[in-house]
């Protein structure tokens, strides 16, 4: 790739457009010039005149939500190539110039943020129009229903003991301390369940 004077000081357009603009200002350049604007001329039946429908192609992406640069904001319109920070959705867009893609991504980001903020404001307005809900903790019907439910649960669990007796042996695999199991002959030549029960009964008898 050859050297192009003043190219590194120009941003925002494609390589061909930038080099063509530079070539216009070079007095010693006698090569091909930039092409003219593209026109479409529809023929009319009355006077057979031509009306241009499109004068030129515009590189700028039209975005109504592109913020102006204030010196402090991170995302602005017309971002120059070389910005190493993150631009949302930039990694999923291809086939156009950096400026076009960055403008489109920034426009999409600001629009989504504004629409989300608008939805939140509408939700707050609609919630403020509704009457406040009152808790039903003091409702007699709810209180009576809970009392009946707790009484039924107490009756169903009345025969179930949630505590262990002092002589009930633990399950196999218990690694805690069992008195008299290792220091006396109560735990010799027995299974863990029988040795634990015998040791606890001996300890209780003492």
GUBA-145194 format. One record per residue (C-alpha): residue in one letter; residue number from 1; x negated, y, z negated. Coordinates in steps of 0.05 Angstrom, whole numbers, plus 5000, padded with zeros to 4 digits. Layout:
N
<site type="A" seq="NUM" xx="X" yy="Y" zz="Z"/>
...
END
This chain:
206
<site type="X" seq="1" xx="5000" yy="5000" zz="5000"/>
<site type="X" seq="2" xx="4969" yy="5066" zz="5022"/>
<site type="X" seq="3" xx="4963" yy="5131" zz="4983"/>
<site type="X" seq="4" xx="5021" yy="5179" zz="4987"/>
<site type="X" seq="5" xx="5005" yy="5250" zz="4962"/>
<site type="X" seq="6" xx="5049" yy="5279" zz="4907"/>
<site type="X" seq="7" xx="5091" yy="5215" zz="4904"/>
<site type="X" seq="8" xx="5078" yy="5202" zz="4830"/>
<site type="X" seq="9" xx="5109" yy="5270" zz="4812"/>
<site type="X" seq="10" xx="5176" yy="5254" zz="4845"/>
<site type="X" seq="11" xx="5232" yy="5214" zz="4814"/>
<site type="X" seq="12" xx="5305" yy="5195" zz="4825"/>
<site type="X" seq="13" xx="5306" yy="5171" zz="4897"/>
<site type="X" seq="14" xx="5285" yy="5112" zz="4939"/>
<site type="X" seq="15" xx="5215" yy="5104" zz="4967"/>
<site type="X" seq="16" xx="5236" yy="5120" zz="5038"/>
<site type="X" seq="17" xx="5274" yy="5183" zz="5019"/>
<site type="X" seq="18" xx="5218" yy="5209" zz="4975"/>
<site type="X" seq="19" xx="5164" yy="5198" zz="5027"/>
<site type="X" seq="20" xx="5207" yy="5230" zz="5081"/>
<site type="X" seq="21" xx="5217" yy="5292" zz="5038"/>
<site type="X" seq="22" xx="5142" yy="5295" zz="5025"/>
<site type="X" seq="23" xx="5128" yy="5288" zz="5099"/>
<site type="X" seq="24" xx="5171" yy="5350" zz="5114"/>
<site type="X" seq="25" xx="5124" yy="5394" zz="5075"/>
<site type="X" seq="26" xx="5059" yy="5367" zz="5104"/>
<site type="X" seq="27" xx="5033" yy="5412" zz="5161"/>
<site type="X" seq="28" xx="4986" yy="5359" zz="5189"/>
<site type="X" seq="29" xx="5039" yy="5304" zz="5193"/>
<site type="X" seq="30" xx="5064" yy="5289" zz="5263"/>
<site type="X" seq="31" xx="5097" yy="5222" zz="5251"/>
<site type="X" seq="32" xx="5171" yy="5205" zz="5254"/>
<site type="X" seq="33" xx="5218" yy="5250" zz="5216"/>
<site type="X" seq="34" xx="5278" yy="5233" zz="5173"/>
<site type="X" seq="35" xx="5342" yy="5214" zz="5208"/>
<site type="X" seq="36" xx="5399" yy="5262" zz="5210"/>
<site type="X" seq="37" xx="5464" yy="5255" zz="5172"/>
<site type="X" seq="38" xx="5511" yy="5199" zz="5190"/>
<site type="X" seq="39" xx="5575" yy="5223" zz="5223"/>
<site type="X" seq="40" xx="5638" yy="5189" zz="5245"/>
<site type="X" seq="41" xx="5676" yy="5226" zz="5300"/>
<site type="X" seq="42" xx="5747" yy="5203" zz="5313"/>
<site type="X" seq="43" xx="5774" yy="5224" zz="5381"/>
<site type="X" seq="44" xx="5840" yy="5262" zz="5379"/>
<site type="X" seq="45" xx="5889" yy="5261" zz="5436"/>
<site type="X" seq="46" xx="5904" yy="5336" zz="5437"/>
<site type="X" seq="47" xx="5838" yy="5371" zz="5448"/>
<site type="X" seq="48" xx="5790" yy="5312" zz="5447"/>
<site type="X" seq="49" xx="5750" yy="5346" zz="5391"/>
<site type="X" seq="50" xx="5709" yy="5312" zz="5337"/>
<site type="X" seq="51" xx="5719" yy="5319" zz="5262"/>
<site type="X" seq="52" xx="5665" yy="5291" zz="5218"/>
<site type="X" seq="53" xx="5693" yy="5245" zz="5165"/>
<site type="X" seq="54" xx="5628" yy="5236" zz="5126"/>
<site type="X" seq="55" xx="5569" yy="5283" zz="5127"/>
<site type="X" seq="56" xx="5516" yy="5244" zz="5089"/>
<site type="X" seq="57" xx="5503" yy="5188" zz="5040"/>
<site type="X" seq="58" xx="5496" yy="5209" zz="4968"/>
<site type="X" seq="59" xx="5448" yy="5173" zz="4922"/>
<site type="X" seq="60" xx="5481" yy="5197" zz="4858"/>
<site type="X" seq="61" xx="5532" yy="5152" zz="4825"/>
<site type="X" seq="62" xx="5595" yy="5192" zz="4810"/>
<site type="X" seq="63" xx="5607" yy="5186" zz="4735"/>
<site type="X" seq="64" xx="5654" yy="5230" zz="4696"/>
<site type="X" seq="65" xx="5627" yy="5206" zz="4629"/>
<site type="X" seq="66" xx="5553" yy="5217" zz="4641"/>
<site type="X" seq="67" xx="5527" yy="5261" zz="4584"/>
<site type="X" seq="68" xx="5483" yy="5321" zz="4598"/>
<site type="X" seq="69" xx="5413" yy="5322" zz="4570"/>
<site type="X" seq="70" xx="5408" yy="5362" zz="4505"/>
<site type="X" seq="71" xx="5337" yy="5340" zz="4486"/>
<site type="X" seq="72" xx="5361" yy="5295" zz="4430"/>
<site type="X" seq="73" xx="5409" yy="5246" zz="4463"/>
<site type="X" seq="74" xx="5381" yy="5179" zz="4486"/>
<site type="X" seq="75" xx="5424" yy="5164" zz="4547"/>
<site type="X" seq="76" xx="5434" yy="5219" zz="4597"/>
<site type="X" seq="77" xx="5449" yy="5227" zz="4671"/>
<site type="X" seq="78" xx="5393" yy="5222" zz="4722"/>
<site type="X" seq="79" xx="5345" yy="5179" zz="4680"/>
<site type="X" seq="80" xx="5277" yy="5176" zz="4713"/>
<site type="X" seq="81" xx="5239" yy="5110" zz="4726"/>
<site type="X" seq="82" xx="5189" yy="5092" zz="4673"/>
<site type="X" seq="83" xx="5236" yy="5094" zz="4613"/>
<site type="X" seq="84" xx="5215" yy="5033" zz="4573"/>
<site type="X" seq="85" xx="5274" yy="5033" zz="4525"/>
<site type="X" seq="86" xx="5336" yy="4990" zz="4530"/>
<site type="X" seq="87" xx="5394" yy="5009" zz="4575"/>
<site type="X" seq="88" xx="5457" yy="4968" zz="4561"/>
<site type="X" seq="89" xx="5478" yy="4920" zz="4617"/>
<site type="X" seq="90" xx="5416" yy="4940" zz="4658"/>
<site type="X" seq="91" xx="5390" yy="4869" zz="4661"/>
<site type="X" seq="92" xx="5453" yy="4844" zz="4696"/>
<site type="X" seq="93" xx="5454" yy="4893" zz="4754"/>
<site type="X" seq="94" xx="5413" yy="4888" zz="4817"/>
<site type="X" seq="95" xx="5406" yy="4914" zz="4888"/>
<site type="X" seq="96" xx="5403" yy="4989" zz="4877"/>
<site type="X" seq="97" xx="5355" yy="5043" zz="4854"/>
<site type="X" seq="98" xx="5337" yy="5054" zz="4782"/>
<site type="X" seq="99" xx="5374" yy="5119" zz="4778"/>
<site type="X" seq="100" xx="5438" yy="5091" zz="4807"/>
<site type="X" seq="101" xx="5439" yy="5031" zz="4761"/>
<site type="X" seq="102" xx="5421" yy="5072" zz="4699"/>
<site type="X" seq="103" xx="5476" yy="5123" zz="4714"/>
<site type="X" seq="104" xx="5526" yy="5067" zz="4723"/>
<site type="X" seq="105" xx="5505" yy="5032" zz="4659"/>
<site type="X" seq="106" xx="5506" yy="5096" zz="4618"/>
<site type="X" seq="107" xx="5574" yy="5115" zz="4647"/>
<site type="X" seq="108" xx="5602" yy="5046" zz="4630"/>
<site type="X" seq="109" xx="5573" yy="5050" zz="4559"/>
<site type="X" seq="110" xx="5603" yy="5118" zz="4545"/>
<site type="X" seq="111" xx="5670" yy="5099" zz="4574"/>
<site type="X" seq="112" xx="5674" yy="5035" zz="4532"/>
<site type="X" seq="113" xx="5655" yy="5075" zz="4470"/>
<site type="X" seq="114" xx="5707" yy="5128" zz="4484"/>
<site type="X" seq="115" xx="5762" yy="5077" zz="4498"/>
<site type="X" seq="116" xx="5746" yy="5039" zz="4434"/>
<site type="X" seq="117" xx="5748" yy="5104" zz="4395"/>
<site type="X" seq="118" xx="5814" yy="5122" zz="4427"/>
<site type="X" seq="119" xx="5844" yy="5054" zz="4409"/>
<site type="X" seq="120" xx="5821" yy="5062" zz="4337"/>
<site type="X" seq="121" xx="5853" yy="5131" zz="4333"/>
<site type="X" seq="122" xx="5918" yy="5104" zz="4361"/>
<site type="X" seq="123" xx="5918" yy="5047" zz="4311"/>
<site type="X" seq="124" xx="5907" yy="5096" zz="4254"/>
<site type="X" seq="125" xx="5963" yy="5140" zz="4278"/>
<site type="X" seq="126" xx="6011" yy="5082" zz="4284"/>
<site type="X" seq="127" xx="5992" yy="5056" zz="4215"/>
<site type="X" seq="128" xx="6003" yy="5124" zz="4185"/>
<site type="X" seq="129" xx="6074" yy="5125" zz="4213"/>
<site type="X" seq="130" xx="6092" yy="5060" zz="4179"/>
<site type="X" seq="131" xx="6114" yy="5058" zz="4107"/>
<site type="X" seq="132" xx="6066" yy="5031" zz="4055"/>
<site type="X" seq="133" xx="6077" yy="4959" zz="4034"/>
<site type="X" seq="134" xx="6088" yy="4945" zz="3960"/>
<site type="X" seq="135" xx="6060" yy="4883" zz="3926"/>
<site type="X" seq="136" xx="6109" yy="4829" zz="3905"/>
<site type="X" seq="137" xx="6071" yy="4808" zz="3842"/>
<site type="X" seq="138" xx="6127" yy="4834" zz="3798"/>
<site type="X" seq="139" xx="6183" yy="4803" zz="3838"/>
<site type="X" seq="140" xx="6224" yy="4757" zz="3792"/>
<site type="X" seq="141" xx="6236" yy="4706" zz="3847"/>
<site type="X" seq="142" xx="6161" yy="4699" zz="3860"/>
<site type="X" seq="143" xx="6146" yy="4695" zz="3786"/>
<site type="X" seq="144" xx="6198" yy="4641" zz="3773"/>
<site type="X" seq="145" xx="6175" yy="4601" zz="3833"/>
<site type="X" seq="146" xx="6103" yy="4602" zz="3807"/>
<site type="X" seq="147" xx="6125" yy="4582" zz="3737"/>
<site type="X" seq="148" xx="6163" yy="4523" zz="3765"/>
<site type="X" seq="149" xx="6104" yy="4502" zz="3808"/>
<site type="X" seq="150" xx="6055" yy="4505" zz="3749"/>
<site type="X" seq="151" xx="6102" yy="4466" zz="3704"/>
<site type="X" seq="152" xx="6107" yy="4411" zz="3756"/>
<site type="X" seq="153" xx="6032" yy="4408" zz="3764"/>
<site type="X" seq="154" xx="6022" yy="4403" zz="3689"/>
<site type="X" seq="155" xx="6072" yy="4345" zz="3685"/>
<site type="X" seq="156" xx="6039" yy="4308" zz="3743"/>
<site type="X" seq="157" xx="5970" yy="4315" zz="3712"/>
<site type="X" seq="158" xx="5990" yy="4302" zz="3641"/>
<site type="X" seq="159" xx="5967" yy="4229" zz="3644"/>
<site type="X" seq="160" xx="5901" yy="4245" zz="3677"/>
<site type="X" seq="161" xx="5843" yy="4256" zz="3629"/>
<site type="X" seq="162" xx="5793" yy="4306" zz="3655"/>
<site type="X" seq="163" xx="5742" yy="4291" zz="3601"/>
<site type="X" seq="164" xx="5697" yy="4231" zz="3586"/>
<site type="X" seq="165" xx="5693" yy="4195" zz="3521"/>
<site type="X" seq="166" xx="5627" yy="4193" zz="3484"/>
<site type="X" seq="167" xx="5617" yy="4119" zz="3499"/>
<site type="X" seq="168" xx="5635" yy="4120" zz="3573"/>
<site type="X" seq="169" xx="5573" yy="4104" zz="3614"/>
<site type="X" seq="170" xx="5552" yy="4147" zz="3673"/>
<site type="X" seq="171" xx="5551" yy="4122" zz="3744"/>
<site type="X" seq="172" xx="5489" yy="4086" zz="3771"/>
<site type="X" seq="173" xx="5437" yy="4136" zz="3795"/>
<site type="X" seq="174" xx="5445" yy="4182" zz="3735"/>
<site type="X" seq="175" xx="5376" yy="4206" zz="3717"/>
<site type="X" seq="176" xx="5393" yy="4244" zz="3654"/>
<site type="X" seq="177" xx="5376" yy="4223" zz="3583"/>
<site type="X" seq="178" xx="5415" yy="4167" zz="3550"/>
<site type="X" seq="179" xx="5400" yy="4159" zz="3476"/>
<site type="X" seq="180" xx="5375" yy="4091" zz="3450"/>
<site type="X" seq="181" xx="5369" yy="4063" zz="3520"/>
<site type="X" seq="182" xx="5293" yy="4065" zz="3528"/>
<site type="X" seq="183" xx="5273" yy="4064" zz="3454"/>
<site type="X" seq="184" xx="5313" yy="4003" zz="3431"/>
<site type="X" seq="185" xx="5330" yy="3934" zz="3459"/>
<site type="X" seq="186" xx="5400" yy="3957" zz="3479"/>
<site type="X" seq="187" xx="5377" yy="3971" zz="3550"/>
<site type="X" seq="188" xx="5335" yy="3908" zz="3561"/>
<site type="X" seq="189" xx="5355" yy="3855" zz="3613"/>
<site type="X" seq="190" xx="5421" yy="3889" zz="3629"/>
<site type="X" seq="191" xx="5451" yy="3926" zz="3687"/>
<site type="X" seq="192" xx="5451" yy="4002" zz="3684"/>
<site type="X" seq="193" xx="5526" yy="4005" zz="3669"/>
<site type="X" seq="194" xx="5522" yy="3954" zz="3612"/>
<site type="X" seq="195" xx="5457" yy="3982" zz="3584"/>
<site type="X" seq="196" xx="5484" yy="4053" zz="3583"/>
<site type="X" seq="197" xx="5549" yy="4032" zz="3550"/>
<site type="X" seq="198" xx="5512" yy="3990" zz="3497"/>
<site type="X" seq="199" xx="5464" yy="4046" zz="3482"/>
<site type="X" seq="200" xx="5519" yy="4098" zz="3474"/>
<site type="X" seq="201" xx="5558" yy="4053" zz="3428"/>
<site type="X" seq="202" xx="5496" yy="4041" zz="3386"/>
<site type="X" seq="203" xx="5483" yy="4115" zz="3383"/>
<site type="X" seq="204" xx="5555" yy="4129" zz="3362"/>
<site type="X" seq="205" xx="5553" yy="4076" zz="3308"/>
<site type="X" seq="206" xx="5491" yy="4107" zz="3278"/>
END
